[in-house]
Structures are given as C-alpha cells and as structure tokens.
C-alpha cells in the first residue's frame, strides 16, 4: 500500500498543480508547441520582431514578478523594449565580457576555493554548487574576491528564489531584503558604469535580479543536472575522468533533456503571420522548452533562447565555466546517485560524493533511494499547498499589473 502511494501521489499532485498554474493566464494564451502552433514554428514565432512584449498584458507576469521580487520591474528579462532596456543590456554585457583565458582562470580559482570546503558523503548537488556561482558572479560584478558575508547573503537569497519557484516553500522577503541592503551600500564599489536611467535603488535591484538571482540560480541548477547525469552513469563518468574534453557533449545533452526554463512567456506587440494562422497582437505566447526539446530534432534545441529575442547574455560564458567546474569536481570526487532526476529538480540533486580513488559504499545509496521516495511524497503535497498560496497571493498583490496601470513603462 505504501509503495503504491509513493508511486502515484507525486505525479498526480504535480499534474494538479500544473492545472492550477495553467488557469492563471486564462484562455487567451497560445502554448508553443501546442494545438495551434507546432514545434516546427517554435523558432519562427520566438524570433519574430513582434514577439517582444515582456510582461505588460500577461496575467502570468504577476506570478513571475512575485517570485523574482524585489525589483522585478528592472530585471533585464522583464524590461520592455526601448532605451532603458538597451542601456541595461549593454551594462550586463560589459560586466560579463572576459577573455576565455581570464574566465577559465577565474572559474578554476573560485571552484577550487569552494570545493576545498566540501566534504565527502551525502550532499545536495545544487547546494554545493551555489556558493561557486555566488563567488564567481560577485567577482564579475565587483572585480574583487567575494567576502564570506556577501557569499552567505547571495546564497541565502538565491536559494530562497529557487525554492519559491519550485513551490517547496513560500518566499522570504526579509532574507532577500538583506542582500538588497548590502548591494545598495556597495554601489559605489562597482567598477562598471551602471545604467544611469535607473535610480540607485533600481541599480541595486538590477544587480540582484540579473546576477545574483538569474545567473546564480540557473548556473547552480545547470550544474546540478550535469552532475546528476554523471552520477547516474558510470560509463559517462569514467569517460570524463579520462577525457575531460568530452564534457561539452554531455553539457549539450543535459541542457536538451533537462532545459532550465519550463515556460518562457512573451506578449505579441503586433500580428504574427504564419502559413496557417494569424496570431493577434496582445496574445500571450507561452514557449514550452521541454515540449520543444521532446518534439524537435536534436540539433534544434535552444538552451539559451533564440538570438533574435534576447538570448541569454551568458550563453558564451556558461558552457565554458561549467566545463571548468566539472573538471574540478571530478578531480576530487566520484559521484553516485539513486535519487530521482527530473527537469525541475526540486530535490536539489541528492548524491554521494566519494574521494576519487576510494571505494564507494553501497549503504548510503540505499538510504538515499528510500529517503528520496519519501521526500517526493511530502514535497509534492507542499508544492500543491505553497504553489496554490503563492498563485493566489501573486494575484492579490498584482505587482506587474499595478506597475503598468500606474503609467510606468
């Protein structure tokens, strides 16, 4: 009886939770690929100049603004097209641009510093990876080594955002506000010209949202997926230990099978003409990365978005830094995992780390499998409860709708 519950309850609860989220946007959204627009037109629509609305006019935006607060109105992903966005995007590119050699050296130094403090045993891979990206993006922004106080604030903030996005617990705005306060106090220390169209408070929000929310969370998740793939396939692991250069193929396969984005939503600002359909202006377009990956040819996947529609500004940096971190992890540890591995990875990637060359113990892996199945049950129920609460609370606060109703752009 218990085994039956363990098997069906998480899937049923997740399905119910997704139905609740689907109701948020009403009936006017077009999901791509879907009944109206297939996978063959995914890139065509995504790249259309009219698919450039970011937040205004989508009920779903209230939910994403709620999850990504504070300061979602100046988050680079949510700014509407125009001079303000152009200035912010230019600043982001300036901060991220480094030579390949400098990027590799920075990543190696940071990874070694963090991994020297990781102890063998049962871990959550996302938790072990998050300090690496906190330190790396801090150094890109401030051009100095990351102090422990800042790393702790960034990790606490990023973990809170990720946990809220996965609906495993409500957001903690006090925890996020501590990082905002720190960044506000350190603005004068940023050696890069920050966007002049933003107030000092907005500049702090911009740094927090772009670098210490999106970058840290996404890179931590990407590494957790990659290391889980390695942990659950001894053949891949042996190959990467002997031939580290093969990691690029594993990174690509992982990003395709476990895309970091579920749904990316855009709002059409003019009609979009397809052979069989005209998509009206004002339509909410929900681009489903998992469905596109499952229905398209292998070479068609778009892990960093479409170049014509604000592709990820870190698309050049991300694979390079993942390669370096993977090499440093495998130099120290062998990995194994008997836990579930899903796209949303709400379990944070449980795995067993064994010192490289030491004999792997089986007992922890048996315990890991049992623990993960039980956690799946309570976590699914928590996601249903907290997810429903946050959907309703986001609708009540209407952060995005209220912002634009006030005449803001």
Helices and strands as residue ranges (DSSP letters): H 2-24, E 30-32, G 39-41, H 42-46, H 59-68, G 72-74, H 83-96, H 100-115, E 121-124, H 125-142, H 148-165, H 173-185, G 187-189, H 200-209, I 210-215, H 216-231, H 234-242, G 244-246, H 247-257, E 263-267, E 272-273, E 278-279, E 284-288, H 289-295, G 298-300, H 315-332, E 333-336, E 350-355, H 363-397, H 399-405
